[in-house]
Amino acid sequence: MALTLYGAASVTFMMVMYALESRSPHFIALFALGCALSSSYGFLARTWPFGVVEAVWAGVALRRYYSVRSSKN
């Protein structure tokens, strides 16, 4: 039950941060964090394909964060 709640909270956080990405680069970084949390849920739930995909999305989001941040400076 606790693992299910953790997964639901992680995915919800990730989706809210995705919806807010256009407001600030900080939300892109928080989206990456949400992807990492969702990835950890995937591995804890033993659904490794989900964990791997979310880890890749976390990397993509971090790369986008650094790209957006450097273009604004």
PQR file of N, CA, C, O and H, with PARSE charges and radii, in Angstrom:
ATOM      1  N   MET A   1       0.819  -1.200   0.000 -0.4000 1.5000
ATOM      2  CA  MET A   1       0.000   0.000   0.000 -0.0000 2.0000
ATOM      3  C   MET A   1       0.866   1.268   0.000  0.5500 1.7000
ATOM      4  O   MET A   1       0.582   2.221  -0.727 -0.5500 1.4000
ATOM      5  N   ALA A   2       1.920   1.270   0.819 -0.4000 1.5000
ATOM      6  CA  ALA A   2       2.801   2.439   0.888 -0.0000 2.0000
ATOM      7  C   ALA A   2       3.514   2.661  -0.446  0.5500 1.7000
ATOM      8  O   ALA A   2       3.700   3.802  -0.868 -0.5500 1.4000
ATOM      9  H   ALA A   2       2.151   0.497   1.409  0.4000 1.0000
ATOM     10  N   LEU A   3       3.911   1.580  -1.106 -0.4000 1.5000
ATOM     11  CA  LEU A   3       4.585   1.697  -2.392 -0.0000 2.0000
ATOM     12  C   LEU A   3       3.642   2.280  -3.444  0.5500 1.7000
ATOM     13  O   LEU A   3       4.059   3.098  -4.265 -0.5500 1.4000
ATOM     14  H   LEU A   3       3.760   0.653  -0.763  0.4000 1.0000
ATOM     15  N   THR A   4       2.398   1.873  -3.426 -0.4000 1.5000
ATOM     16  CA  THR A   4       1.403   2.410  -4.348 -0.0000 2.0000
ATOM     17  C   THR A   4       1.197   3.904  -4.122  0.5500 1.7000
ATOM     18  O   THR A   4       1.116   4.669  -5.082 -0.5500 1.4000
ATOM     19  H   THR A   4       2.059   1.209  -2.759  0.4000 1.0000
ATOM     20  N   LEU A   5       1.111   4.323  -2.867 -0.4000 1.5000
ATOM     21  CA  LEU A   5       0.956   5.746  -2.555 -0.0000 2.0000
ATOM     22  C   LEU A   5       2.180   6.546  -3.007  0.5500 1.7000
ATOM     23  O   LEU A   5       2.051   7.650  -3.535 -0.5500 1.4000
ATOM     24  H   LEU A   5       1.176   3.701  -2.087  0.4000 1.0000
ATOM     25  N   TYR A   6       3.368   5.974  -2.793 -0.4000 1.5000
ATOM     26  CA  TYR A   6       4.600   6.626  -3.236 -0.0000 2.0000
ATOM     27  C   TYR A   6       4.588   6.796  -4.760  0.5500 1.7000
ATOM     28  O   TYR A   6       4.938   7.860  -5.272 -0.5500 1.4000
ATOM     29  H   TYR A   6       3.473   5.077  -2.364  0.4000 1.0000
ATOM     30  N   GLY A   7       4.191   5.761  -5.468 -0.4000 1.5000
ATOM     31  CA  GLY A   7       4.120   5.830  -6.925 -0.0000 2.0000
ATOM     32  C   GLY A   7       3.115   6.859  -7.404  0.5500 1.7000
ATOM     33  O   GLY A   7       3.398   7.631  -8.320 -0.5500 1.4000
ATOM     34  H   GLY A   7       3.907   4.897  -5.052  0.4000 1.0000
ATOM     35  N   ALA A   8       1.950   6.872  -6.792 -0.4000 1.5000
ATOM     36  CA  ALA A   8       0.921   7.835  -7.178 -0.0000 2.0000
ATOM     37  C   ALA A   8       1.387   9.265  -6.901  0.5500 1.7000
ATOM     38  O   ALA A   8       1.168  10.158  -7.720 -0.5500 1.4000
ATOM     39  H   ALA A   8       1.720   6.245  -6.048  0.4000 1.0000
ATOM     40  N   ALA A   9       2.015   9.482  -5.771 -0.4000 1.5000
ATOM     41  CA  ALA A   9       2.516  10.820  -5.426 -0.0000 2.0000
ATOM     42  C   ALA A   9       3.629  11.241  -6.387  0.5500 1.7000
ATOM     43  O   ALA A   9       3.678  12.393  -6.819 -0.5500 1.4000
ATOM     44  H   ALA A   9       2.193   8.756  -5.105  0.4000 1.0000
ATOM     45  N   SER A  10       4.516  10.311  -6.719 -0.4000 1.5000
ATOM     46  CA  SER A  10       5.621  10.615  -7.632 -0.0000 2.0000
ATOM     47  C   SER A  10       5.117  11.011  -9.009  0.5500 1.7000
ATOM     48  O   SER A  10       5.545  12.020  -9.570 -0.5500 1.4000
ATOM     49  H   SER A  10       4.476   9.375  -6.369  0.4000 1.0000
ATOM     50  N   VAL A  11       4.211  10.218  -9.547 -0.4000 1.5000
ATOM     51  CA  VAL A  11       3.689  10.494 -10.882 -0.0000 2.0000
ATOM     52  C   VAL A  11       2.861  11.783 -10.884  0.5500 1.7000
ATOM     53  O   VAL A  11       2.918  12.553 -11.843 -0.5500 1.4000
ATOM     54  H   VAL A  11       3.863   9.399  -9.091  0.4000 1.0000
ATOM     55  N   THR A  12       2.103  12.017  -9.831 -0.4000 1.5000
ATOM     56  CA  THR A  12       1.323  13.254  -9.741 -0.0000 2.0000
ATOM     57  C   THR A  12       2.238  14.470  -9.696  0.5500 1.7000
ATOM     58  O   THR A  12       2.007  15.452 -10.401 -0.5500 1.4000
ATOM     59  H   THR A  12       2.057  11.391  -9.052  0.4000 1.0000
ATOM     60  N   PHE A  13       3.273  14.405  -8.871 -0.4000 1.5000
ATOM     61  CA  PHE A  13       4.249  15.492  -8.786 -0.0000 2.0000
ATOM     62  C   PHE A  13       4.892  15.732 -10.146  0.5500 1.7000
ATOM     63  O   PHE A  13       5.021  16.875 -10.584 -0.5500 1.4000
ATOM     64  H   PHE A  13       3.460  13.607  -8.298  0.4000 1.0000
ATOM     65  N   MET A  14       5.292  14.664 -10.807 -0.4000 1.5000
ATOM     66  CA  MET A  14       5.929  14.771 -12.114 -0.0000 2.0000
ATOM     67  C   MET A  14       5.007  15.475 -13.116  0.5500 1.7000
ATOM     68  O   MET A  14       5.454  16.358 -13.848 -0.5500 1.4000
ATOM     69  H   MET A  14       5.187  13.735 -10.451  0.4000 1.0000
ATOM     70  N   MET A  15       3.745  15.098 -13.155 -0.4000 1.5000
ATOM     71  CA  MET A  15       2.817  15.676 -14.117 -0.0000 2.0000
ATOM     72  C   MET A  15       2.507  17.147 -13.812  0.5500 1.7000
ATOM     73  O   MET A  15       2.352  17.948 -14.734 -0.5500 1.4000
ATOM     74  H   MET A  15       3.382  14.380 -12.561  0.4000 1.0000
ATOM     75  N   VAL A  16       2.417  17.503 -12.542 -0.4000 1.5000
ATOM     76  CA  VAL A  16       2.180  18.906 -12.184 -0.0000 2.0000
ATOM     77  C   VAL A  16       3.385  19.755 -12.596  0.5500 1.7000
ATOM     78  O   VAL A  16       3.217  20.853 -13.128 -0.5500 1.4000
ATOM     79  H   VAL A  16       2.543  16.852 -11.793  0.4000 1.0000
ATOM     80  N   MET A  17       4.581  19.257 -12.356 -0.4000 1.5000
ATOM     81  CA  MET A  17       5.775  20.006 -12.751 -0.0000 2.0000
ATOM     82  C   MET A  17       5.862  20.133 -14.268  0.5500 1.7000
ATOM     83  O   MET A  17       6.300  21.165 -14.776 -0.5500 1.4000
ATOM     84  H   MET A  17       4.717  18.366 -11.924  0.4000 1.0000
ATOM     85  N   TYR A  18       5.452  19.100 -14.995 -0.4000 1.5000
ATOM     86  CA  TYR A  18       5.426  19.161 -16.454 -0.0000 2.0000
ATOM     87  C   TYR A  18       4.458  20.255 -16.920  0.5500 1.7000
ATOM     88  O   TYR A  18       4.760  21.007 -17.847 -0.5500 1.4000
ATOM     89  H   TYR A  18       5.096  18.262 -14.582  0.4000 1.0000
ATOM     90  N   ALA A  19       3.315  20.335 -16.281 -0.4000 1.5000
ATOM     91  CA  ALA A  19       2.321  21.344 -16.648 -0.0000 2.0000
ATOM     92  C   ALA A  19       2.822  22.762 -16.372  0.5500 1.7000
ATOM     93  O   ALA A  19       2.395  23.705 -17.037 -0.5500 1.4000
ATOM     94  H   ALA A  19       3.069  19.725 -15.528  0.4000 1.0000
ATOM     95  N   LEU A  20       3.712  22.921 -15.411 -0.4000 1.5000
ATOM     96  CA  LEU A  20       4.217  24.243 -15.026 -0.0000 2.0000
ATOM     97  C   LEU A  20       5.547  24.606 -15.688  0.5500 1.7000
ATOM     98  O   LEU A  20       6.079  25.688 -15.438 -0.5500 1.4000
ATOM     99  H   LEU A  20       4.059  22.154 -14.871  0.4000 1.0000
ATOM    100  N   GLU A  21       6.090  23.727 -16.521 -0.4000 1.5000
ATOM    101  CA  GLU A  21       7.414  23.943 -17.118 -0.0000 2.0000
ATOM    102  C   GLU A  21       7.579  25.283 -17.823  0.5500 1.7000
ATOM    103  O   GLU A  21       8.653  25.881 -17.763 -0.5500 1.4000
ATOM    104  H   GLU A  21       5.658  22.848 -16.724  0.4000 1.0000
ATOM    105  N   SER A  22       6.547  25.756 -18.481 -0.4000 1.5000
ATOM    106  CA  SER A  22       6.673  26.993 -19.262 -0.0000 2.0000
ATOM    107  C   SER A  22       6.832  28.231 -18.381  0.5500 1.7000
ATOM    108  O   SER A  22       7.187  29.299 -18.878 -0.5500 1.4000
ATOM    109  H   SER A  22       5.675  25.271 -18.530  0.4000 1.0000
ATOM    110  N   ARG A  23       6.580  28.103 -17.112 -0.4000 1.5000
ATOM    111  CA  ARG A  23       6.650  29.261 -16.208 -0.0000 2.0000
ATOM    112  C   ARG A  23       8.068  29.604 -15.771  0.5500 1.7000
ATOM    113  O   ARG A  23       8.387  30.774 -15.555 -0.5500 1.4000
ATOM    114  H   ARG A  23       6.291  27.235 -16.708  0.4000 1.0000
ATOM    115  N   SER A  24       8.923  28.589 -15.640 -0.4000 1.5000
ATOM    116  CA  SER A  24      10.276  28.828 -15.151 -0.0000 2.0000
ATOM    117  C   SER A  24      11.144  27.593 -15.403  0.5500 1.7000
ATOM    118  O   SER A  24      10.654  26.465 -15.359 -0.5500 1.4000
ATOM    119  H   SER A  24       8.665  27.639 -15.815  0.4000 1.0000
ATOM    120  N   PRO A  25      12.428  27.812 -15.666 -0.5600 1.5000
ATOM    121  CA  PRO A  25      13.326  26.659 -15.809  0.2800 2.0000
ATOM    122  C   PRO A  25      13.393  25.798 -14.540  0.5500 1.7000
ATOM    123  O   PRO A  25      13.711  24.611 -14.608 -0.5500 1.4000
ATOM    124  N   HIS A  26      13.094  26.396 -13.398 -0.4000 1.5000
ATOM    125  CA  HIS A  26      13.114  25.625 -12.161 -0.0000 2.0000
ATOM    126  C   HIS A  26      12.102  24.482 -12.201  0.5500 1.7000
ATOM    127  O   HIS A  26      12.337  23.422 -11.620 -0.5500 1.4000
ATOM    128  H   HIS A  26      12.836  27.361 -13.343  0.4000 1.0000
ATOM    129  N   PHE A  27      10.980  24.692 -12.883 -0.4000 1.5000
ATOM    130  CA  PHE A  27       9.987  23.633 -12.991 -0.0000 2.0000
ATOM    131  C   PHE A  27      10.474  22.495 -13.886  0.5500 1.7000
ATOM    132  O   PHE A  27      10.054  21.349 -13.729 -0.5500 1.4000
ATOM    133  H   PHE A  27      10.789  25.553 -13.355  0.4000 1.0000
ATOM    134  N   ILE A  28      11.369  22.824 -14.831 -0.4000 1.5000
ATOM    135  CA  ILE A  28      11.962  21.758 -15.651 -0.0000 2.0000
ATOM    136  C   ILE A  28      12.840  20.885 -14.758  0.5500 1.7000
ATOM    137  O   ILE A  28      12.806  19.659 -14.862 -0.5500 1.4000
ATOM    138  H   ILE A  28      11.710  23.755 -14.959  0.4000 1.0000
ATOM    139  N   ALA A  29      13.627  21.512 -13.882 -0.4000 1.5000
ATOM    140  CA  ALA A  29      14.463  20.746 -12.951 -0.0000 2.0000
ATOM    141  C   ALA A  29      13.598  19.917 -12.008  0.5500 1.7000
ATOM    142  O   ALA A  29      13.928  18.770 -11.703 -0.5500 1.4000
ATOM    143  H   ALA A  29      13.654  22.508 -13.798  0.4000 1.0000
ATOM    144  N   LEU A  30      12.503  20.490 -11.551 -0.4000 1.5000
ATOM    145  CA  LEU A  30      11.604  19.732 -10.665 -0.0000 2.0000
ATOM    146  C   LEU A  30      10.903  18.607 -11.415  0.5500 1.7000
ATOM    147  O   LEU A  30      10.606  17.566 -10.828 -0.5500 1.4000
ATOM    148  H   LEU A  30      12.235  21.421 -11.798  0.4000 1.0000
ATOM    149  N   PHE A  31      10.635  18.801 -12.709 -0.4000 1.5000
ATOM    150  CA  PHE A  31      10.096  17.718 -13.527 -0.0000 2.0000
ATOM    151  C   PHE A  31      11.110  16.577 -13.601  0.5500 1.7000
ATOM    152  O   PHE A  31      10.740  15.406 -13.514 -0.5500 1.4000
ATOM    153  H   PHE A  31      10.876  19.647 -13.186  0.4000 1.0000
ATOM    154  N   ALA A  32      12.390  16.920 -13.763 -0.4000 1.5000
ATOM    155  CA  ALA A  32      13.439  15.893 -13.776 -0.0000 2.0000
ATOM    156  C   ALA A  32      13.459  15.130 -12.451  0.5500 1.7000
ATOM    157  O   ALA A  32      13.617  13.909 -12.435 -0.5500 1.4000
ATOM    158  H   ALA A  32      12.691  17.871 -13.834  0.4000 1.0000
ATOM    159  N   LEU A  33      13.301  15.845 -11.356 -0.4000 1.5000
ATOM    160  CA  LEU A  33      13.228  15.194 -10.050 -0.0000 2.0000
ATOM    161  C   LEU A  33      12.029  14.257  -9.985  0.5500 1.7000
ATOM    162  O   LEU A  33      12.138  13.137  -9.484 -0.5500 1.4000
ATOM    163  H   LEU A  33      13.172  16.837 -11.369  0.4000 1.0000
ATOM    164  N   GLY A  34      10.888  14.711 -10.488 -0.4000 1.5000
ATOM    165  CA  GLY A  34       9.698  13.864 -10.513 -0.0000 2.0000
ATOM    166  C   GLY A  34       9.909  12.608 -11.341  0.5500 1.7000
ATOM    167  O   GLY A  34       9.454  11.527 -10.969 -0.5500 1.4000
ATOM    168  H   GLY A  34      10.799  15.620 -10.895  0.4000 1.0000
ATOM    169  N   CYS A  35      10.601  12.754 -12.464 -0.4000 1.5000
ATOM    170  CA  CYS A  35      10.925  11.577 -13.287 -0.0000 2.0000
ATOM    171  C   CYS A  35      11.831  10.615 -12.524  0.5500 1.7000
ATOM    172  O   CYS A  35      11.652   9.399 -12.594 -0.5500 1.4000
ATOM    173  H   CYS A  35      10.971  13.632 -12.766  0.4000 1.0000
ATOM    174  N   ALA A  36      12.801  11.160 -11.796 -0.4000 1.5000
ATOM    175  CA  ALA A  36      13.694  10.307 -11.004 -0.0000 2.0000
ATOM    176  C   ALA A  36      12.925   9.585  -9.898  0.5500 1.7000
ATOM    177  O   ALA A  36      13.166   8.408  -9.629 -0.5500 1.4000
ATOM    178  H   ALA A  36      12.947  12.148 -11.738  0.4000 1.0000
ATOM    179  N   LEU A  37      12.003  10.297  -9.265 -0.4000 1.5000
ATOM    180  CA  LEU A  37      11.187   9.658  -8.230 -0.0000 2.0000
ATOM    181  C   LEU A  37      10.310   8.561  -8.832  0.5500 1.7000
ATOM    182  O   LEU A  37      10.159   7.489  -8.245 -0.5500 1.4000
ATOM    183  H   LEU A  37      11.807  11.253  -9.483  0.4000 1.0000
ATOM    184  N   SER A  38       9.738   8.831  -9.994 -0.4000 1.5000
ATOM    185  CA  SER A  38       8.921   7.823 -10.670 -0.0000 2.0000
ATOM    186  C   SER A  38       9.772   6.638 -11.098  0.5500 1.7000
ATOM    187  O   SER A  38       9.319   5.494 -11.057 -0.5500 1.4000
ATOM    188  H   SER A  38       9.861   9.701 -10.471  0.4000 1.0000
ATOM    189  N   SER A  39      10.996   6.910 -11.504 -0.4000 1.5000
ATOM    190  CA  SER A  39      11.917   5.836 -11.868 -0.0000 2.0000
ATOM    191  C   SER A  39      12.212   4.947 -10.660  0.5500 1.7000
ATOM    192  O   SER A  39      12.214   3.720 -10.762 -0.5500 1.4000
ATOM    193  H   SER A  39      11.365   7.839 -11.537  0.4000 1.0000
ATOM    194  N   SER A  40      12.459   5.582  -9.528 -0.4000 1.5000
ATOM    195  CA  SER A  40      12.729   4.785  -8.328 -0.0000 2.0000
ATOM    196  C   SER A  40      11.518   3.934  -7.953  0.5500 1.7000
ATOM    197  O   SER A  40      11.665   2.800  -7.496 -0.5500 1.4000
ATOM    198  H   SER A  40      12.458   6.578  -9.446  0.4000 1.0000
ATOM    199  N   TYR A  41      10.335   4.481  -8.146 -0.4000 1.5000
ATOM    200  CA  TYR A  41       9.119   3.697  -7.913 -0.0000 2.0000
ATOM    201  C   TYR A  41       9.077   2.492  -8.845  0.5500 1.7000
ATOM    202  O   TYR A  41       8.756   1.382  -8.421 -0.5500 1.4000
ATOM    203  H   TYR A  41      10.216   5.402  -8.517  0.4000 1.0000
ATOM    204  N   GLY A  42       9.398   2.714 -10.101 -0.4000 1.5000
ATOM    205  CA  GLY A  42       9.391   1.612 -11.065 -0.0000 2.0000
ATOM    206  C   GLY A  42      10.323   0.488 -10.649  0.5500 1.7000
ATOM    207  O   GLY A  42       9.962  -0.686 -10.736 -0.5500 1.4000
ATOM    208  H   GLY A  42       9.658   3.616 -10.446  0.4000 1.0000
ATOM    209  N   PHE A  43      11.516   0.840 -10.199 -0.4000 1.5000
ATOM    210  CA  PHE A  43      12.450  -0.200  -9.764 -0.0000 2.0000
ATOM    211  C   PHE A  43      11.990  -0.866  -8.468  0.5500 1.7000
ATOM    212  O   PHE A  43      12.121  -2.080  -8.316 -0.5500 1.4000
ATOM    213  H   PHE A  43      11.809   1.793 -10.129  0.4000 1.0000
ATOM    214  N   LEU A  44      11.457  -0.083  -7.540 -0.4000 1.5000
ATOM    215  CA  LEU A  44      10.955  -0.656  -6.287 -0.0000 2.0000
ATOM    216  C   LEU A  44       9.771  -1.589  -6.524  0.5500 1.7000
ATOM    217  O   LEU A  44       9.606  -2.585  -5.819 -0.5500 1.4000
ATOM    218  H   LEU A  44      11.351   0.904  -7.664  0.4000 1.0000
ATOM    219  N   ALA A  45       8.951  -1.261  -7.519 -0.4000 1.5000
ATOM    220  CA  ALA A  45       7.787  -2.084  -7.838 -0.0000 2.0000
ATOM    221  C   ALA A  45       8.161  -3.255  -8.752  0.5500 1.7000
ATOM    222  O   ALA A  45       7.307  -4.049  -9.144 -0.5500 1.4000
ATOM    223  H   ALA A  45       9.085  -0.452  -8.092  0.4000 1.0000
ATOM    224  N   ARG A  46       9.455  -3.347  -9.082 -0.4000 1.5000
ATOM    225  CA  ARG A  46       9.984  -4.407  -9.948 -0.0000 2.0000
ATOM    226  C   ARG A  46       9.402  -4.359 -11.357  0.5500 1.7000
ATOM    227  O   ARG A  46       9.213  -5.388 -12.006 -0.5500 1.4000
ATOM    228  H   ARG A  46      10.149  -2.702  -8.763  0.4000 1.0000
ATOM    229  N   THR A  47       9.127  -3.157 -11.807 -0.4000 1.5000
ATOM    230  CA  THR A  47       8.716  -2.943 -13.190 -0.0000 2.0000
ATOM    231  C   THR A  47       9.848  -2.174 -13.856  0.5500 1.7000
ATOM    232  O   THR A  47       9.720  -0.991 -14.171 -0.5500 1.4000
ATOM    233  H   THR A  47       9.280  -2.321 -11.280  0.4000 1.0000
ATOM    234  N   TRP A  48      10.967  -2.880 -14.064 -0.4000 1.5000
ATOM    235  CA  TRP A  48      12.183  -2.217 -14.508 -0.0000 2.0000
ATOM    236  C   TRP A  48      12.035  -1.476 -15.832  0.5500 1.7000
ATOM    237  O   TRP A  48      12.715  -0.464 -16.003 -0.5500 1.4000
ATOM    238  H   TRP A  48      11.071  -3.841 -13.808  0.4000 1.0000
ATOM    239  N   PRO A  49      11.196  -1.900 -16.792 -0.5600 1.5000
ATOM    240  CA  PRO A  49      11.079  -1.081 -18.005  0.2800 2.0000
ATOM    241  C   PRO A  49      10.567   0.339 -17.698  0.5500 1.7000
ATOM    242  O   PRO A  49      11.048   1.312 -18.279 -0.5500 1.4000
ATOM    243  N   PHE A  50       9.613   0.446 -16.805 -0.4000 1.5000
ATOM    244  CA  PHE A  50       9.109   1.757 -16.384 -0.0000 2.0000
ATOM    245  C   PHE A  50      10.228   2.548 -15.708  0.5500 1.7000
ATOM    246  O   PHE A  50      10.391   3.741 -15.966 -0.5500 1.4000
ATOM    247  H   PHE A  50       9.222  -0.344 -16.333  0.4000 1.0000
ATOM    248  N   GLY A  51      10.988   1.893 -14.852 -0.4000 1.5000
ATOM    249  CA  GLY A  51      12.092   2.555 -14.165 -0.0000 2.0000
ATOM    250  C   GLY A  51      13.132   3.083 -15.129  0.5500 1.7000
ATOM    251  O   GLY A  51      13.641   4.191 -14.955 -0.5500 1.4000
ATOM    252  H   GLY A  51      10.855   0.924 -14.642  0.4000 1.0000
ATOM    253  N   VAL A  52      13.453   2.292 -16.152 -0.4000 1.5000
ATOM    254  CA  VAL A  52      14.451   2.703 -17.139 -0.0000 2.0000
ATOM    255  C   VAL A  52      13.937   3.887 -17.960  0.5500 1.7000
ATOM    256  O   VAL A  52      14.659   4.864 -18.162 -0.5500 1.4000
ATOM    257  H   VAL A  52      13.040   1.393 -16.294  0.4000 1.0000
ATOM    258  N   VAL A  53      12.704   3.802 -18.429 -0.4000 1.5000
ATOM    259  CA  VAL A  53      12.135   4.884 -19.248 -0.0000 2.0000
ATOM    260  C   VAL A  53      12.085   6.187 -18.450  0.5500 1.7000
ATOM    261  O   VAL A  53      12.431   7.246 -18.972 -0.5500 1.4000
ATOM    262  H   VAL A  53      12.118   3.008 -18.265  0.4000 1.0000
ATOM    263  N   GLU A  54      11.667   6.117 -17.217 -0.4000 1.5000
ATOM    264  CA  GLU A  54      11.598   7.334 -16.397 -0.0000 2.0000
ATOM    265  C   GLU A  54      12.995   7.883 -16.099  0.5500 1.7000
ATOM    266  O   GLU A  54      13.169   9.098 -16.003 -0.5500 1.4000
ATOM    267  H   GLU A  54      11.386   5.256 -16.792  0.4000 1.0000
ATOM    268  N   ALA A  55      13.981   7.016 -15.953 -0.4000 1.5000
ATOM    269  CA  ALA A  55      15.357   7.482 -15.756 -0.0000 2.0000
ATOM    270  C   ALA A  55      15.849   8.220 -16.999  0.5500 1.7000
ATOM    271  O   ALA A  55      16.524   9.244 -16.892 -0.5500 1.4000
ATOM    272  H   ALA A  55      13.840   6.029 -16.030  0.4000 1.0000
ATOM    273  N   VAL A  56      15.512   7.700 -18.172 -0.4000 1.5000
ATOM    274  CA  VAL A  56      15.882   8.382 -19.419 -0.0000 2.0000
ATOM    275  C   VAL A  56      15.204   9.744 -19.489  0.5500 1.7000
ATOM    276  O   VAL A  56      15.841  10.734 -19.850 -0.5500 1.4000
ATOM    277  H   VAL A  56      14.964   6.868 -18.259  0.4000 1.0000
ATOM    278  N   TRP A  57      13.909   9.806 -19.145 -0.4000 1.5000
ATOM    279  CA  TRP A  57      13.195  11.092 -19.153 -0.0000 2.0000
ATOM    280  C   TRP A  57      13.826  12.072 -18.166  0.5500 1.7000
ATOM    281  O   TRP A  57      13.890  13.271 -18.441 -0.5500 1.4000
ATOM    282  H   TRP A  57      13.391   9.002 -18.852  0.4000 1.0000
ATOM    283  N   ALA A  58      14.286  11.581 -17.035 -0.4000 1.5000
ATOM    284  CA  ALA A  58      14.953  12.468 -16.067 -0.0000 2.0000
ATOM    285  C   ALA A  58      16.206  13.073 -16.695  0.5500 1.7000
ATOM    286  O   ALA A  58      16.476  14.263 -16.532 -0.5500 1.4000
ATOM    287  H   ALA A  58      14.234  10.607 -16.811  0.4000 1.0000
ATOM    288  N   GLY A  59      16.969  12.251 -17.413 -0.4000 1.5000
ATOM    289  CA  GLY A  59      18.163  12.754 -18.094 -0.0000 2.0000
ATOM    290  C   GLY A  59      17.825  13.767 -19.174  0.5500 1.7000
ATOM    291  O   GLY A  59      18.494  14.793 -19.293 -0.5500 1.4000
ATOM    292  H   GLY A  59      16.750  11.284 -17.545  0.4000 1.0000
ATOM    293  N   VAL A  60      16.791  13.491 -19.961 -0.4000 1.5000
ATOM    294  CA  VAL A  60      16.360  14.419 -21.007 -0.0000 2.0000
ATOM    295  C   VAL A  60      15.926  15.752 -20.386  0.5500 1.7000
ATOM    296  O   VAL A  60      16.274  16.820 -20.890 -0.5500 1.4000
ATOM    297  H   VAL A  60      16.247  12.657 -19.864  0.4000 1.0000
ATOM    298  N   ALA A  61      15.175  15.681 -19.304 -0.4000 1.5000
ATOM    299  CA  ALA A  61      14.705  16.899 -18.645 -0.0000 2.0000
ATOM    300  C   ALA A  61      15.872  17.702 -18.067  0.5500 1.7000
ATOM    301  O   ALA A  61      15.882  18.929 -18.160 -0.5500 1.4000
ATOM    302  H   ALA A  61      14.893  14.814 -18.894  0.4000 1.0000
ATOM    303  N   LEU A  62      16.847  17.027 -17.476 -0.4000 1.5000
ATOM    304  CA  LEU A  62      18.017  17.747 -16.943 -0.0000 2.0000
ATOM    305  C   LEU A  62      18.793  18.423 -18.061  0.5500 1.7000
ATOM    306  O   LEU A  62      19.246  19.558 -17.917 -0.5500 1.4000
ATOM    307  H   LEU A  62      16.839  16.030 -17.399  0.4000 1.0000
ATOM    308  N   ARG A  63      18.944  17.720 -19.172 -0.4000 1.5000
ATOM    309  CA  ARG A  63      19.647  18.323 -20.303 -0.0000 2.0000
ATOM    310  C   ARG A  63      18.900  19.558 -20.801  0.5500 1.7000
ATOM    311  O   ARG A  63      19.515  20.580 -21.104 -0.5500 1.4000
ATOM    312  H   ARG A  63      18.576  16.797 -19.289  0.4000 1.0000
ATOM    313  N   ARG A  64      17.581  19.461 -20.884 -0.4000 1.5000
ATOM    314  CA  ARG A  64      16.778  20.604 -21.319 -0.0000 2.0000
ATOM    315  C   ARG A  64      16.886  21.756 -20.313  0.5500 1.7000
ATOM    316  O   ARG A  64      16.962  22.919 -20.708 -0.5500 1.4000
ATOM    317  H   ARG A  64      17.081  18.630 -20.637  0.4000 1.0000
ATOM    318  N   TYR A  65      16.893  21.435 -19.021 -0.4000 1.5000
ATOM    319  CA  TYR A  65      17.035  22.467 -17.990 -0.0000 2.0000
ATOM    320  C   TYR A  65      18.343  23.233 -18.176  0.5500 1.7000
ATOM    321  O   TYR A  65      18.345  24.464 -18.175 -0.5500 1.4000
ATOM    322  H   TYR A  65      16.832  20.490 -18.700  0.4000 1.0000
ATOM    323  N   TYR A  66      19.459  22.511 -18.336 -0.4000 1.5000
ATOM    324  CA  TYR A  66      20.743  23.179 -18.498 -0.0000 2.0000
ATOM    325  C   TYR A  66      20.800  23.977 -19.799  0.5500 1.7000
ATOM    326  O   TYR A  66      21.425  25.035 -19.857 -0.5500 1.4000
ATOM    327  H   TYR A  66      19.458  21.511 -18.337  0.4000 1.0000
ATOM    328  N   SER A  67      20.152  23.470 -20.829 -0.4000 1.5000
ATOM    329  CA  SER A  67      20.107  24.176 -22.104 -0.0000 2.0000
ATOM    330  C   SER A  67      19.326  25.480 -21.981  0.5500 1.7000
ATOM    331  O   SER A  67      19.785  26.526 -22.441 -0.5500 1.4000
ATOM    332  H   SER A  67      19.644  22.610 -20.782  0.4000 1.0000
ATOM    333  N   VAL A  68      18.160  25.421 -21.369 -0.4000 1.5000
ATOM    334  CA  VAL A  68      17.326  26.621 -21.189 -0.0000 2.0000
ATOM    335  C   VAL A  68      18.002  27.606 -20.264  0.5500 1.7000
ATOM    336  O   VAL A  68      17.974  28.812 -20.511 -0.5500 1.4000
ATOM    337  H   VAL A  68      17.788  24.571 -20.996  0.4000 1.0000
ATOM    338  N   ARG A  69      18.605  27.111 -19.207 -0.4000 1.5000
ATOM    339  CA  ARG A  69      19.268  27.981 -18.238 -0.0000 2.0000
ATOM    340  C   ARG A  69      20.455  28.714 -18.864  0.5500 1.7000
ATOM    341  O   ARG A  69      20.659  29.901 -18.612 -0.5500 1.4000
ATOM    342  H   ARG A  69      18.627  26.132 -19.006  0.4000 1.0000
ATOM    343  N   SER A  70      21.228  28.011 -19.672 -0.4000 1.5000
ATOM    344  CA  SER A  70      22.386  28.650 -20.285 -0.0000 2.0000
ATOM    345  C   SER A  70      21.982  29.625 -21.384  0.5500 1.7000
ATOM    346  O   SER A  70      22.696  30.597 -21.631 -0.5500 1.4000
ATOM    347  H   SER A  70      21.063  27.046 -19.877  0.4000 1.0000
ATOM    348  N   SER A  71      20.857  29.388 -22.047 -0.4000 1.5000
ATOM    349  CA  SER A  71      20.413  30.314 -23.103 -0.0000 2.0000
ATOM    350  C   SER A  71      19.835  31.592 -22.529  0.5500 1.7000
ATOM    351  O   SER A  71      19.774  32.604 -23.227 -0.5500 1.4000
ATOM    352  H   SER A  71      20.277  28.598 -21.846  0.4000 1.0000
ATOM    353  N   LYS A  72      19.407  31.572 -21.268 -0.4000 1.5000
ATOM    354  CA  LYS A  72      18.854  32.778 -20.638 -0.0000 2.0000
ATOM    355  C   LYS A  72      19.945  33.653 -20.039  0.5500 1.7000
ATOM    356  O   LYS A  72      19.679  34.798 -19.672 -0.5500 1.4000
ATOM    357  H   LYS A  72      19.456  30.749 -20.701  0.4000 1.0000
ATOM    358  N   ASN A  73      21.169  33.139 -19.933 -0.4000 1.5000
ATOM    359  CA  ASN A  73      22.284  33.927 -19.360 -0.0000 2.0000
ATOM    360  C   ASN A  73      23.010  34.699 -20.412  0.5500 1.7000
ATOM    361  O   ASN A  73      23.968  35.410 -20.107 -0.5500 1.4000
ATOM    362  H   ASN A  73      21.385  32.210 -20.231  0.4000 1.0000
TER
END
